[in-house]
Amino acid sequence: MEVGKVRSRERSGRKEWWVEVTWRGDRLTFSNIPVYHQDRIEWYPCDSEEKAKFLLTIIQDRIKDNRFHPAEFRKQSPISFRTFSDQWLKKRKARVGTGTIKQYKAYIKNYLQPFFGDIYLPNVNKTKLEELQLWIEGSIKTKKNVMDTLRSILRDACPDYIPAVPKFPEWTGNFTLIPPVIETISLEDFWRIWGYIPAEDRYIFMFMILTGCRTSEARAFRKQDIKDDEIMFVVTFDSKEQEMLSMGMKK
């Protein structure tokens, strides 16, 4: 920290206190203390010199530990989990299909926001992740999908709001993920279906059988996605027939 001090003034017959900090060349002022609960943040104004000194100590410790972010001490902080996840969801709408965005919204509204609430985003640590994994009700698949959504949110928050994504708990013991059995149609069904497909379209059916791609991916497949030693399914169509990135290409 370069400079940090408590300042005060008297206005309308009432004395006010605040903290002034010079950080990375900018002069910043703060006058409210955030107190974090599981599902909310309570704000306490610096209505005494002691409270202002307490706030200054918190800020100094954050800077010393390289964990200071001015937004933590703003009432409209963009790095409370609820606020950031809402903003993240809006940005994702332009990048994924309608089906995927509905899933993201359900996981955020039904699981992540009820659990994290307005927690300060950098306070989402490994311990919190383990507690979340135990708290989520539902199948192992549901738990994994919720955790994967959270992982995407934290990845997009890094490095602007958090220094690194915390290590996620592994899927072991009672949380072991069992890979689904991959089923294919029988040879008898293959030839039965083959007989109903017009000759000029049979190559599409064969392409899907050999690659395992989805119908929407086969329809959107492009010549430019064919490489010397591989093919890539880059684009597909969503439920509204809008072109979008395929699942494997999303970050």
C-alpha positions as CSV (number, residue, x, y, z in Angstrom):
1,M,0.0,0.0,0.0
2,E,1.3,3.4,-0.9
3,V,-0.9,5.6,1.3
4,G,-3.8,5.0,3.7
5,K,-5.4,7.3,6.2
6,V,-8.7,8.1,7.9
7,R,-10.2,11.4,7.1
8,S,-13.2,13.3,8.5
9,R,-15.4,16.3,8.1
10,E,-18.4,17.9,9.6
11,R,-21.4,18.4,7.4
12,S,-24.9,19.7,8.5
13,G,-23.8,19.5,12.1
14,R,-22.8,15.8,11.8
15,K,-19.3,14.4,11.6
16,E,-18.4,11.9,8.9
17,W,-15.4,9.6,8.6
18,W,-14.0,7.7,5.6
19,V,-10.9,5.9,4.4
20,E,-8.6,7.3,1.8
21,V,-6.2,5.0,0.0
22,T,-3.8,5.6,-2.8
23,W,-3.6,2.4,-4.8
24,R,-1.8,1.8,-8.1
25,G,-1.7,5.6,-8.7
26,D,-5.4,6.2,-8.0
27,R,-6.8,7.9,-5.0
28,L,-9.8,5.9,-3.6
29,T,-12.2,6.6,-0.8
30,F,-14.4,4.1,1.1
31,S,-17.0,4.8,3.8
32,N,-18.8,1.5,4.4
33,I,-17.7,-1.8,6.0
34,P,-19.0,-5.0,4.3
35,V,-20.0,-7.9,6.6
36,Y,-20.5,-11.2,4.8
37,H,-23.2,-13.7,5.7
38,Q,-24.0,-16.9,3.8
39,D,-26.7,-15.3,1.6
40,R,-26.2,-11.6,1.9
41,I,-23.9,-8.7,2.7
42,E,-24.6,-6.2,5.4
43,W,-23.1,-2.7,5.1
44,Y,-22.1,-0.6,8.1
45,P,-21.3,3.1,7.6
46,C,-18.2,4.6,9.2
47,D,-20.1,6.7,11.6
48,S,-17.2,6.8,14.1
49,E,-13.4,7.2,13.9
50,E,-13.0,3.6,15.3
51,K,-15.1,2.1,12.5
52,A,-13.1,4.0,9.9
53,K,-9.8,2.8,11.4
54,F,-11.2,-0.8,11.4
55,L,-12.1,-0.4,7.7
56,L,-8.6,0.9,7.0
57,T,-7.1,-2.1,8.7
58,I,-9.2,-4.5,6.6
59,I,-8.1,-2.8,3.4
60,Q,-4.4,-2.7,4.5
61,D,-4.6,-6.5,5.1
62,R,-6.2,-7.1,1.7
63,I,-3.4,-5.2,0.0
64,K,-0.7,-6.9,2.0
65,D,-2.1,-10.4,1.1
66,N,-2.5,-9.3,-2.6
67,R,-6.2,-9.8,-2.3
68,F,-7.4,-6.2,-2.5
69,H,-10.1,-5.2,-5.0
70,P,-11.8,-1.9,-4.7
71,A,-15.2,-3.3,-5.8
72,E,-15.3,-5.4,-2.6
73,F,-16.0,-2.2,-0.6
74,R,-18.6,-0.7,-3.0
75,K,-22.3,-1.4,-2.2
76,Q,-23.0,-2.1,-5.8
77,S,-20.0,-4.4,-6.1
78,P,-19.8,-6.4,-9.3
79,I,-18.0,-9.2,-7.5
80,S,-20.6,-10.4,-5.2
81,F,-21.5,-13.8,-6.5
82,R,-25.2,-13.0,-7.2
83,T,-24.3,-9.9,-9.2
84,F,-21.5,-11.4,-11.2
85,S,-23.4,-14.6,-12.0
86,D,-26.4,-12.5,-13.3
87,Q,-24.0,-10.5,-15.5
88,W,-22.3,-13.7,-16.6
89,L,-25.6,-15.3,-17.6
90,K,-26.6,-12.3,-19.8
91,K,-23.2,-12.4,-21.6
92,R,-23.5,-16.1,-22.2
93,K,-26.8,-15.7,-24.0
94,A,-25.0,-14.4,-27.0
95,R,-22.6,-17.3,-27.1
96,V,-24.6,-20.4,-26.5
97,G,-27.9,-22.0,-27.7
98,T,-31.3,-21.5,-26.0
99,G,-31.3,-25.0,-24.5
100,T,-27.9,-24.5,-22.9
101,I,-28.8,-21.1,-21.5
102,K,-31.9,-22.5,-19.9
103,Q,-29.8,-25.1,-18.1
104,Y,-27.3,-22.5,-16.9
105,K,-30.1,-20.3,-15.6
106,A,-31.7,-23.3,-13.8
107,Y,-28.4,-24.2,-12.1
108,I,-27.7,-20.6,-11.1
109,K,-31.1,-19.8,-9.8
110,N,-31.9,-23.1,-8.1
111,Y,-28.5,-24.0,-6.7
112,L,-25.6,-21.6,-7.0
113,Q,-27.3,-18.3,-6.0
114,P,-29.3,-19.9,-3.1
115,F,-26.1,-21.4,-1.7
116,F,-23.6,-18.5,-2.3
117,G,-26.0,-15.5,-2.2
118,D,-24.0,-12.3,-2.1
119,I,-20.7,-13.8,-1.0
120,Y,-17.6,-11.9,-2.1
121,L,-16.5,-13.8,-5.2
122,P,-12.9,-14.4,-4.1
123,N,-14.2,-16.0,-1.0
124,V,-15.5,-19.0,-3.1
125,N,-12.7,-21.3,-2.0
126,K,-12.1,-25.1,-2.0
127,T,-13.9,-25.5,1.3
128,K,-17.0,-23.7,0.0
129,L,-16.9,-25.9,-3.1
130,E,-16.9,-29.1,-1.0
131,E,-19.8,-27.8,1.0
132,L,-21.7,-27.0,-2.2
133,Q,-21.1,-30.5,-3.6
134,L,-22.6,-32.0,-0.4
135,W,-25.5,-29.5,-0.3
136,I,-26.8,-30.0,-3.8
137,E,-29.7,-32.4,-3.9
138,G,-30.2,-34.7,-6.8
139,S,-28.3,-37.2,-8.9
140,I,-24.5,-37.2,-9.4
141,K,-25.1,-35.9,-12.9
142,T,-27.0,-32.9,-11.5
143,K,-24.2,-32.2,-9.0
144,K,-21.6,-32.4,-11.7
145,N,-23.5,-30.1,-14.1
146,V,-24.0,-27.5,-11.3
147,M,-20.3,-27.7,-10.4
148,D,-19.3,-27.4,-14.1
149,T,-21.5,-24.3,-14.4
150,L,-19.8,-22.8,-11.4
151,R,-16.4,-23.6,-12.8
152,S,-17.2,-21.7,-16.0
153,I,-18.4,-18.7,-14.0
154,L,-15.1,-18.6,-12.0
155,R,-13.0,-19.1,-15.1
156,D,-14.6,-16.0,-16.6
157,A,-14.1,-14.1,-13.4
158,C,-10.3,-14.8,-13.5
159,P,-8.1,-12.7,-13.5
160,D,-10.2,-9.6,-13.4
161,Y,-12.0,-10.4,-10.1
162,I,-10.2,-13.4,-8.7
163,P,-6.5,-14.3,-8.9
164,A,-7.1,-18.0,-9.7
165,V,-9.9,-20.6,-9.9
166,P,-9.9,-22.7,-6.7
167,K,-9.3,-26.5,-6.9
168,F,-12.5,-28.3,-7.3
169,P,-13.3,-31.4,-5.3
170,E,-12.7,-34.7,-7.1
171,W,-15.5,-37.1,-8.0
172,T,-14.6,-40.1,-5.8
173,G,-16.3,-42.4,-3.3
174,N,-20.0,-41.7,-3.1
175,F,-19.5,-39.1,-5.8
176,T,-17.9,-41.4,-8.3
177,L,-19.0,-40.7,-11.9
178,I,-19.9,-43.8,-13.8
179,P,-19.4,-43.3,-17.6
180,P,-22.6,-44.1,-19.5
181,V,-22.7,-47.2,-21.6
182,I,-22.4,-46.1,-25.3
183,E,-25.1,-47.9,-27.3
184,T,-25.2,-48.2,-31.1
185,I,-28.0,-49.6,-33.3
186,S,-27.8,-53.2,-34.3
187,L,-26.7,-54.2,-37.8
188,E,-30.3,-55.4,-38.5
189,D,-31.7,-51.9,-37.6
190,F,-29.0,-50.3,-39.6
191,W,-30.0,-52.0,-42.8
192,R,-33.7,-51.5,-42.1
193,I,-33.2,-47.7,-41.7
194,W,-30.8,-47.7,-44.7
195,G,-33.7,-48.9,-46.9
196,Y,-35.9,-46.0,-46.1
197,I,-33.3,-43.3,-46.8
198,P,-33.1,-41.9,-50.4
199,A,-29.9,-43.0,-52.1
200,E,-28.6,-39.4,-52.4
201,D,-28.9,-38.9,-48.6
202,R,-27.4,-42.1,-47.4
203,Y,-23.9,-40.7,-47.1
204,I,-25.2,-38.3,-44.4
205,F,-26.6,-41.3,-42.4
206,M,-23.3,-43.2,-42.8
207,F,-21.3,-40.1,-41.7
208,M,-23.3,-39.9,-38.5
209,I,-22.9,-43.6,-37.8
210,L,-19.1,-43.4,-38.3
211,T,-18.5,-40.2,-36.3
212,G,-21.2,-40.4,-33.6
213,C,-22.1,-36.7,-34.3
214,R,-25.5,-35.2,-33.6
215,T,-28.0,-34.5,-36.4
216,S,-27.6,-30.8,-35.9
217,E,-23.8,-31.1,-36.2
218,A,-24.0,-33.1,-39.3
219,R,-26.3,-30.5,-40.9
220,A,-23.9,-27.7,-40.0
221,F,-20.7,-29.5,-40.9
222,R,-18.5,-27.5,-43.2
223,K,-15.7,-28.3,-45.6
224,Q,-13.3,-26.0,-43.8
225,D,-13.6,-28.2,-40.7
226,I,-11.9,-31.1,-42.5
227,K,-8.2,-31.3,-41.6
228,D,-5.5,-33.6,-42.9
229,D,-5.8,-36.0,-40.1
230,E,-9.0,-35.1,-38.3
231,I,-12.4,-33.5,-38.5
232,M,-13.8,-31.0,-36.1
233,F,-17.5,-30.3,-35.3
234,V,-17.2,-26.6,-34.7
235,V,-20.8,-25.4,-35.3
236,T,-24.3,-26.8,-34.8
237,F,-27.9,-25.5,-34.7
238,D,-29.9,-24.7,-31.6
239,S,-33.6,-25.4,-31.0
240,K,-34.4,-22.2,-32.9
241,E,-32.3,-23.1,-35.9
242,Q,-29.7,-20.5,-35.0
243,E,-26.1,-21.4,-35.7
244,M,-23.9,-21.7,-32.6
245,L,-20.7,-23.3,-31.4
246,S,-20.9,-27.0,-30.7
247,M,-20.6,-28.3,-27.1
248,G,-17.0,-29.3,-27.6
249,M,-15.9,-25.9,-28.7
250,K,-17.4,-23.8,-25.9
251,K,-15.0,-22.5,-23.3
